Amino acid sequence: MSTAAKRSIVTKTGDTGETGLLYGGRVPKDDPRVEAYGTIDEAVAVMGLARSLSSFQRVKETLLETQKQLFSVAAELAIDVAEYDKFDAHFSRVTPEMVDGLETRIAAIEAEVAMPPTFIVPGASPASGALDMARTVVRRAERRVAALKAAGLVRNGEILRYLNRLSDLVYTLARYENKDTDPEILAGGRA
């Protein structure tokens, strides 16, 4: 048993509708930064569901690595731009190399699995359905970050590139998840 002091999840500091930013400052819980990093948190959770449902070690490992990276993304969004220099002491910023890593993974999957020529109807399997849900949450996070960037609340443009590639990666993972099953249902055409 751990000898570390137990901490409660209950802090009561958010009872007035405000929350704290990393390295100080309080903002309303509906602040655009909170919306952005909250959406990243949702993406992490849905990726966890997808990971638990996946039958492929490759998908599980890719999702776990991505979930860990998203904690740094969320932290980078949870900071006042005036305090940005403090960030580097504790976290890693989103870098071009991280984006390149996503692109490498996408290319590897595309080399193995043909991508559908049009939109697909999600839900061919529980894991691919969860991955497609994660993809839509990442897309929403991307929209939230685009709004933050337009408002001058994000310094690092790589975050947008990362989220854009991440949604592509999650899409390819969903297709990979179904590679050995019946063909996915293509959207479009007449019902």
Helices and strands as residue ranges (DSSP letters): E 18-20, E 26-28, H 32-53, H 57-77, G 81-83, H 84-87, H 96-112, H 126-150, H 158-177
